[in-house]
Amino acid sequence: MKAIIWHNPRCSKSREALALLNEAGAEVTIVEYLKSPPTRDELKRVYARGGIAPRDAMRKDAPKFADNDAALDAMAADSALIERPVVETEKGVVIARPPEKVREIL
């Protein structure tokens, strides 16, 4: 199984989700989204695939936006606003908080 994780190595939840993927034997592509930010189109695609409203995909301490388009614009401009980790497999997309949510798409 292939998986992509939008990862921040300084985040314990992100490290835990990555460990779960590795334990499951997934072939993991790690994207350090703070160093290689996703585009607005990529954010939109991934969240749509996961049925996740972009406003709900922002860090809890991020500013609140009235609509999903404004949230996408903000996250594309500042990837630090993205709630992590985001994990994508052929079965779907989750924000792995708690990290065990990754099991839903394994």
Phi and psi in radians as a Rosetta constraint file:
Dihedral C 1 N 2 CA 2 C 2 CIRCULARHARMONIC -1.737 0.35
Dihedral N 2 CA 2 C 2 N 3 CIRCULARHARMONIC 2.530 0.35
Dihedral C 2 N 3 CA 3 C 3 CIRCULARHARMONIC -2.496 0.35
Dihedral N 3 CA 3 C 3 N 4 CIRCULARHARMONIC 2.590 0.35
Dihedral C 3 N 4 CA 4 C 4 CIRCULARHARMONIC -2.085 0.35
Dihedral N 4 CA 4 C 4 N 5 CIRCULARHARMONIC 2.318 0.35
Dihedral C 4 N 5 CA 5 C 5 CIRCULARHARMONIC -2.157 0.35
Dihedral N 5 CA 5 C 5 N 6 CIRCULARHARMONIC 2.214 0.35
Dihedral C 5 N 6 CA 6 C 6 CIRCULARHARMONIC -1.463 0.35
Dihedral N 6 CA 6 C 6 N 7 CIRCULARHARMONIC 1.909 0.35
Dihedral C 6 N 7 CA 7 C 7 CIRCULARHARMONIC -2.128 0.35
Dihedral N 7 CA 7 C 7 N 8 CIRCULARHARMONIC 2.503 0.35
Dihedral C 7 N 8 CA 8 C 8 CIRCULARHARMONIC -2.154 0.35
Dihedral N 8 CA 8 C 8 N 9 CIRCULARHARMONIC 1.898 0.35
Dihedral C 8 N 9 CA 9 C 9 CIRCULARHARMONIC -1.081 0.35
Dihedral N 9 CA 9 C 9 N 10 CIRCULARHARMONIC -0.278 0.35
Dihedral C 9 N 10 CA 10 C 10 CIRCULARHARMONIC -1.469 0.35
Dihedral N 10 CA 10 C 10 N 11 CIRCULARHARMONIC -0.161 0.35
Dihedral C 10 N 11 CA 11 C 11 CIRCULARHARMONIC -1.667 0.35
Dihedral N 11 CA 11 C 11 N 12 CIRCULARHARMONIC 2.166 0.35
Dihedral C 11 N 12 CA 12 C 12 CIRCULARHARMONIC -1.119 0.35
Dihedral N 12 CA 12 C 12 N 13 CIRCULARHARMONIC -0.657 0.35
Dihedral C 12 N 13 CA 13 C 13 CIRCULARHARMONIC -1.152 0.35
Dihedral N 13 CA 13 C 13 N 14 CIRCULARHARMONIC -0.668 0.35
Dihedral C 13 N 14 CA 14 C 14 CIRCULARHARMONIC -1.157 0.35
Dihedral N 14 CA 14 C 14 N 15 CIRCULARHARMONIC -0.742 0.35
Dihedral C 14 N 15 CA 15 C 15 CIRCULARHARMONIC -1.113 0.35
Dihedral N 15 CA 15 C 15 N 16 CIRCULARHARMONIC -0.688 0.35
Dihedral C 15 N 16 CA 16 C 16 CIRCULARHARMONIC -1.148 0.35
Dihedral N 16 CA 16 C 16 N 17 CIRCULARHARMONIC -0.731 0.35
Dihedral C 16 N 17 CA 17 C 17 CIRCULARHARMONIC -1.114 0.35
Dihedral N 17 CA 17 C 17 N 18 CIRCULARHARMONIC -0.732 0.35
Dihedral C 17 N 18 CA 18 C 18 CIRCULARHARMONIC -1.073 0.35
Dihedral N 18 CA 18 C 18 N 19 CIRCULARHARMONIC -0.733 0.35
Dihedral C 18 N 19 CA 19 C 19 CIRCULARHARMONIC -1.079 0.35
Dihedral N 19 CA 19 C 19 N 20 CIRCULARHARMONIC -0.709 0.35
Dihedral C 19 N 20 CA 20 C 20 CIRCULARHARMONIC -1.112 0.35
Dihedral N 20 CA 20 C 20 N 21 CIRCULARHARMONIC -0.705 0.35
Dihedral C 20 N 21 CA 21 C 21 CIRCULARHARMONIC -1.091 0.35
Dihedral N 21 CA 21 C 21 N 22 CIRCULARHARMONIC -0.778 0.35
Dihedral C 21 N 22 CA 22 C 22 CIRCULARHARMONIC -1.120 0.35
Dihedral N 22 CA 22 C 22 N 23 CIRCULARHARMONIC -0.734 0.35
Dihedral C 22 N 23 CA 23 C 23 CIRCULARHARMONIC -1.077 0.35
Dihedral N 23 CA 23 C 23 N 24 CIRCULARHARMONIC -0.568 0.35
Dihedral C 23 N 24 CA 24 C 24 CIRCULARHARMONIC -1.382 0.35
Dihedral N 24 CA 24 C 24 N 25 CIRCULARHARMONIC -0.089 0.35
Dihedral C 24 N 25 CA 25 C 25 CIRCULARHARMONIC 1.421 0.35
Dihedral N 25 CA 25 C 25 N 26 CIRCULARHARMONIC 0.320 0.35
Dihedral C 25 N 26 CA 26 C 26 CIRCULARHARMONIC -1.233 0.35
Dihedral N 26 CA 26 C 26 N 27 CIRCULARHARMONIC 2.565 0.35
Dihedral C 26 N 27 CA 27 C 27 CIRCULARHARMONIC -1.536 0.35
Dihedral N 27 CA 27 C 27 N 28 CIRCULARHARMONIC 1.785 0.35
Dihedral C 27 N 28 CA 28 C 28 CIRCULARHARMONIC -1.737 0.35
Dihedral N 28 CA 28 C 28 N 29 CIRCULARHARMONIC 2.268 0.35
Dihedral C 28 N 29 CA 29 C 29 CIRCULARHARMONIC -1.753 0.35
Dihedral N 29 CA 29 C 29 N 30 CIRCULARHARMONIC 2.104 0.35
Dihedral C 29 N 30 CA 30 C 30 CIRCULARHARMONIC -1.704 0.35
Dihedral N 30 CA 30 C 30 N 31 CIRCULARHARMONIC 2.162 0.35
Dihedral C 30 N 31 CA 31 C 31 CIRCULARHARMONIC -1.991 0.35
Dihedral N 31 CA 31 C 31 N 32 CIRCULARHARMONIC 1.917 0.35
Dihedral C 31 N 32 CA 32 C 32 CIRCULARHARMONIC -1.381 0.35
Dihedral N 32 CA 32 C 32 N 33 CIRCULARHARMONIC 1.608 0.35
Dihedral C 32 N 33 CA 33 C 33 CIRCULARHARMONIC -1.125 0.35
Dihedral N 33 CA 33 C 33 N 34 CIRCULARHARMONIC -0.312 0.35
Dihedral C 33 N 34 CA 34 C 34 CIRCULARHARMONIC -1.336 0.35
Dihedral N 34 CA 34 C 34 N 35 CIRCULARHARMONIC -0.507 0.35
Dihedral C 34 N 35 CA 35 C 35 CIRCULARHARMONIC -1.575 0.35
Dihedral N 35 CA 35 C 35 N 36 CIRCULARHARMONIC -0.576 0.35
Dihedral C 35 N 36 CA 36 C 36 CIRCULARHARMONIC -2.245 0.35
Dihedral N 36 CA 36 C 36 N 37 CIRCULARHARMONIC 1.350 0.35
Dihedral C 36 N 37 CA 37 C 37 CIRCULARHARMONIC -1.112 0.35
Dihedral N 37 CA 37 C 37 N 38 CIRCULARHARMONIC 2.494 0.35
Dihedral C 37 N 38 CA 38 C 38 CIRCULARHARMONIC -1.255 0.35
Dihedral N 38 CA 38 C 38 N 39 CIRCULARHARMONIC 2.683 0.35
Dihedral C 38 N 39 CA 39 C 39 CIRCULARHARMONIC -1.361 0.35
Dihedral N 39 CA 39 C 39 N 40 CIRCULARHARMONIC 2.937 0.35
Dihedral C 39 N 40 CA 40 C 40 CIRCULARHARMONIC -1.037 0.35
Dihedral N 40 CA 40 C 40 N 41 CIRCULARHARMONIC -0.744 0.35
Dihedral C 40 N 41 CA 41 C 41 CIRCULARHARMONIC -1.103 0.35
Dihedral N 41 CA 41 C 41 N 42 CIRCULARHARMONIC -0.685 0.35
Dihedral C 41 N 42 CA 42 C 42 CIRCULARHARMONIC -1.174 0.35
Dihedral N 42 CA 42 C 42 N 43 CIRCULARHARMONIC -0.748 0.35
Dihedral C 42 N 43 CA 43 C 43 CIRCULARHARMONIC -1.000 0.35
Dihedral N 43 CA 43 C 43 N 44 CIRCULARHARMONIC -0.837 0.35
Dihedral C 43 N 44 CA 44 C 44 CIRCULARHARMONIC -1.070 0.35
Dihedral N 44 CA 44 C 44 N 45 CIRCULARHARMONIC -0.773 0.35
Dihedral C 44 N 45 CA 45 C 45 CIRCULARHARMONIC -1.089 0.35
Dihedral N 45 CA 45 C 45 N 46 CIRCULARHARMONIC -0.853 0.35
Dihedral C 45 N 46 CA 46 C 46 CIRCULARHARMONIC -1.126 0.35
Dihedral N 46 CA 46 C 46 N 47 CIRCULARHARMONIC -0.818 0.35
Dihedral C 46 N 47 CA 47 C 47 CIRCULARHARMONIC -1.148 0.35
Dihedral N 47 CA 47 C 47 N 48 CIRCULARHARMONIC -0.679 0.35
Dihedral C 47 N 48 CA 48 C 48 CIRCULARHARMONIC -1.096 0.35
Dihedral N 48 CA 48 C 48 N 49 CIRCULARHARMONIC -0.732 0.35
Dihedral C 48 N 49 CA 49 C 49 CIRCULARHARMONIC -1.080 0.35
Dihedral N 49 CA 49 C 49 N 50 CIRCULARHARMONIC -0.585 0.35
Dihedral C 49 N 50 CA 50 C 50 CIRCULARHARMONIC -1.572 0.35
Dihedral N 50 CA 50 C 50 N 51 CIRCULARHARMONIC -0.043 0.35
Dihedral C 50 N 51 CA 51 C 51 CIRCULARHARMONIC 1.152 0.35
Dihedral N 51 CA 51 C 51 N 52 CIRCULARHARMONIC 0.562 0.35
Dihedral C 51 N 52 CA 52 C 52 CIRCULARHARMONIC -1.866 0.35
Dihedral N 52 CA 52 C 52 N 53 CIRCULARHARMONIC 2.174 0.35
Dihedral C 52 N 53 CA 53 C 53 CIRCULARHARMONIC -1.237 0.35
Dihedral N 53 CA 53 C 53 N 54 CIRCULARHARMONIC 2.254 0.35
Dihedral C 53 N 54 CA 54 C 54 CIRCULARHARMONIC -0.902 0.35
Dihedral N 54 CA 54 C 54 N 55 CIRCULARHARMONIC -0.641 0.35
Dihedral C 54 N 55 CA 55 C 55 CIRCULARHARMONIC -1.054 0.35
Dihedral N 55 CA 55 C 55 N 56 CIRCULARHARMONIC -0.531 0.35
Dihedral C 55 N 56 CA 56 C 56 CIRCULARHARMONIC -1.489 0.35
Dihedral N 56 CA 56 C 56 N 57 CIRCULARHARMONIC -0.102 0.35
Dihedral C 56 N 57 CA 57 C 57 CIRCULARHARMONIC -1.722 0.35
Dihedral N 57 CA 57 C 57 N 58 CIRCULARHARMONIC 0.150 0.35
Dihedral C 57 N 58 CA 58 C 58 CIRCULARHARMONIC -1.678 0.35
Dihedral N 58 CA 58 C 58 N 59 CIRCULARHARMONIC 2.643 0.35
Dihedral C 58 N 59 CA 59 C 59 CIRCULARHARMONIC -0.959 0.35
Dihedral N 59 CA 59 C 59 N 60 CIRCULARHARMONIC 2.580 0.35
Dihedral C 59 N 60 CA 60 C 60 CIRCULARHARMONIC -1.090 0.35
Dihedral N 60 CA 60 C 60 N 61 CIRCULARHARMONIC -0.490 0.35
Dihedral C 60 N 61 CA 61 C 61 CIRCULARHARMONIC -1.606 0.35
Dihedral N 61 CA 61 C 61 N 62 CIRCULARHARMONIC 0.091 0.35
Dihedral C 61 N 62 CA 62 C 62 CIRCULARHARMONIC -1.352 0.35
Dihedral N 62 CA 62 C 62 N 63 CIRCULARHARMONIC 2.737 0.35
Dihedral C 62 N 63 CA 63 C 63 CIRCULARHARMONIC -1.018 0.35
Dihedral N 63 CA 63 C 63 N 64 CIRCULARHARMONIC 2.612 0.35
Dihedral C 63 N 64 CA 64 C 64 CIRCULARHARMONIC -1.572 0.35
Dihedral N 64 CA 64 C 64 N 65 CIRCULARHARMONIC 2.416 0.35
Dihedral C 64 N 65 CA 65 C 65 CIRCULARHARMONIC -2.035 0.35
Dihedral N 65 CA 65 C 65 N 66 CIRCULARHARMONIC 2.547 0.35
Dihedral C 65 N 66 CA 66 C 66 CIRCULARHARMONIC -1.218 0.35
Dihedral N 66 CA 66 C 66 N 67 CIRCULARHARMONIC -0.494 0.35
Dihedral C 66 N 67 CA 67 C 67 CIRCULARHARMONIC -2.504 0.35
Dihedral N 67 CA 67 C 67 N 68 CIRCULARHARMONIC 2.914 0.35
Dihedral C 67 N 68 CA 68 C 68 CIRCULARHARMONIC -1.175 0.35
Dihedral N 68 CA 68 C 68 N 69 CIRCULARHARMONIC -0.599 0.35
Dihedral C 68 N 69 CA 69 C 69 CIRCULARHARMONIC -1.092 0.35
Dihedral N 69 CA 69 C 69 N 70 CIRCULARHARMONIC -0.740 0.35
Dihedral C 69 N 70 CA 70 C 70 CIRCULARHARMONIC -1.145 0.35
Dihedral N 70 CA 70 C 70 N 71 CIRCULARHARMONIC -0.654 0.35
Dihedral C 70 N 71 CA 71 C 71 CIRCULARHARMONIC -1.136 0.35
Dihedral N 71 CA 71 C 71 N 72 CIRCULARHARMONIC -0.769 0.35
Dihedral C 71 N 72 CA 72 C 72 CIRCULARHARMONIC -1.054 0.35
Dihedral N 72 CA 72 C 72 N 73 CIRCULARHARMONIC -0.774 0.35
Dihedral C 72 N 73 CA 73 C 73 CIRCULARHARMONIC -1.039 0.35
Dihedral N 73 CA 73 C 73 N 74 CIRCULARHARMONIC -0.771 0.35
Dihedral C 73 N 74 CA 74 C 74 CIRCULARHARMONIC -1.139 0.35
Dihedral N 74 CA 74 C 74 N 75 CIRCULARHARMONIC -0.785 0.35
Dihedral C 74 N 75 CA 75 C 75 CIRCULARHARMONIC -1.176 0.35
Dihedral N 75 CA 75 C 75 N 76 CIRCULARHARMONIC -0.610 0.35
Dihedral C 75 N 76 CA 76 C 76 CIRCULARHARMONIC -1.171 0.35
Dihedral N 76 CA 76 C 76 N 77 CIRCULARHARMONIC -0.579 0.35
Dihedral C 76 N 77 CA 77 C 77 CIRCULARHARMONIC -1.381 0.35
Dihedral N 77 CA 77 C 77 N 78 CIRCULARHARMONIC -0.517 0.35
Dihedral C 77 N 78 CA 78 C 78 CIRCULARHARMONIC -2.508 0.35
Dihedral N 78 CA 78 C 78 N 79 CIRCULARHARMONIC 1.658 0.35
Dihedral C 78 N 79 CA 79 C 79 CIRCULARHARMONIC -1.120 0.35
Dihedral N 79 CA 79 C 79 N 80 CIRCULARHARMONIC -0.252 0.35
Dihedral C 79 N 80 CA 80 C 80 CIRCULARHARMONIC -1.156 0.35
Dihedral N 80 CA 80 C 80 N 81 CIRCULARHARMONIC -0.254 0.35
Dihedral C 80 N 81 CA 81 C 81 CIRCULARHARMONIC -1.403 0.35
Dihedral N 81 CA 81 C 81 N 82 CIRCULARHARMONIC -0.205 0.35
Dihedral C 81 N 82 CA 82 C 82 CIRCULARHARMONIC -1.310 0.35
Dihedral N 82 CA 82 C 82 N 83 CIRCULARHARMONIC 2.216 0.35
Dihedral C 82 N 83 CA 83 C 83 CIRCULARHARMONIC -1.206 0.35
Dihedral N 83 CA 83 C 83 N 84 CIRCULARHARMONIC 2.422 0.35
Dihedral C 83 N 84 CA 84 C 84 CIRCULARHARMONIC -2.194 0.35
Dihedral N 84 CA 84 C 84 N 85 CIRCULARHARMONIC 2.839 0.35
Dihedral C 84 N 85 CA 85 C 85 CIRCULARHARMONIC -1.489 0.35
Dihedral N 85 CA 85 C 85 N 86 CIRCULARHARMONIC 2.589 0.35
Dihedral C 85 N 86 CA 86 C 86 CIRCULARHARMONIC -1.758 0.35
Dihedral N 86 CA 86 C 86 N 87 CIRCULARHARMONIC 2.246 0.35
Dihedral C 86 N 87 CA 87 C 87 CIRCULARHARMONIC -2.168 0.35
Dihedral N 87 CA 87 C 87 N 88 CIRCULARHARMONIC 2.328 0.35
Dihedral C 87 N 88 CA 88 C 88 CIRCULARHARMONIC -2.208 0.35
Dihedral N 88 CA 88 C 88 N 89 CIRCULARHARMONIC 2.304 0.35
Dihedral C 88 N 89 CA 89 C 89 CIRCULARHARMONIC -2.291 0.35
Dihedral N 89 CA 89 C 89 N 90 CIRCULARHARMONIC -3.128 0.35
Dihedral C 89 N 90 CA 90 C 90 CIRCULARHARMONIC -1.147 0.35
Dihedral N 90 CA 90 C 90 N 91 CIRCULARHARMONIC -0.288 0.35
Dihedral C 90 N 91 CA 91 C 91 CIRCULARHARMONIC -1.546 0.35
Dihedral N 91 CA 91 C 91 N 92 CIRCULARHARMONIC -0.189 0.35
Dihedral C 91 N 92 CA 92 C 92 CIRCULARHARMONIC 2.593 0.35
Dihedral N 92 CA 92 C 92 N 93 CIRCULARHARMONIC -2.869 0.35
Dihedral C 92 N 93 CA 93 C 93 CIRCULARHARMONIC -2.358 0.35
Dihedral N 93 CA 93 C 93 N 94 CIRCULARHARMONIC 2.389 0.35
Dihedral C 93 N 94 CA 94 C 94 CIRCULARHARMONIC -2.404 0.35
Dihedral N 94 CA 94 C 94 N 95 CIRCULARHARMONIC 2.690 0.35
Dihedral C 94 N 95 CA 95 C 95 CIRCULARHARMONIC -1.606 0.35
Dihedral N 95 CA 95 C 95 N 96 CIRCULARHARMONIC 1.983 0.35
Dihedral C 95 N 96 CA 96 C 96 CIRCULARHARMONIC -1.443 0.35
Dihedral N 96 CA 96 C 96 N 97 CIRCULARHARMONIC 1.133 0.35
Dihedral C 96 N 97 CA 97 C 97 CIRCULARHARMONIC -2.265 0.35
Dihedral N 97 CA 97 C 97 N 98 CIRCULARHARMONIC 1.841 0.35
Dihedral C 97 N 98 CA 98 C 98 CIRCULARHARMONIC -1.258 0.35
Dihedral N 98 CA 98 C 98 N 99 CIRCULARHARMONIC 2.849 0.35
Dihedral C 98 N 99 CA 99 C 99 CIRCULARHARMONIC -0.956 0.35
Dihedral N 99 CA 99 C 99 N 100 CIRCULARHARMONIC -0.513 0.35
Dihedral C 99 N 100 CA 100 C 100 CIRCULARHARMONIC -1.089 0.35
Dihedral N 100 CA 100 C 100 N 101 CIRCULARHARMONIC -0.304 0.35
Dihedral C 100 N 101 CA 101 C 101 CIRCULARHARMONIC -1.047 0.35
Dihedral N 101 CA 101 C 101 N 102 CIRCULARHARMONIC -0.381 0.35
Dihedral C 101 N 102 CA 102 C 102 CIRCULARHARMONIC -1.063 0.35
Dihedral N 102 CA 102 C 102 N 103 CIRCULARHARMONIC -0.481 0.35
Dihedral C 102 N 103 CA 103 C 103 CIRCULARHARMONIC -1.118 0.35
Dihedral N 103 CA 103 C 103 N 104 CIRCULARHARMONIC -0.399 0.35
Dihedral C 103 N 104 CA 104 C 104 CIRCULARHARMONIC -1.107 0.35
Dihedral N 104 CA 104 C 104 N 105 CIRCULARHARMONIC -0.418 0.35
Dihedral C 104 N 105 CA 105 C 105 CIRCULARHARMONIC -2.083 0.35
Dihedral N 105 CA 105 C 105 N 106 CIRCULARHARMONIC 0.316 0.35
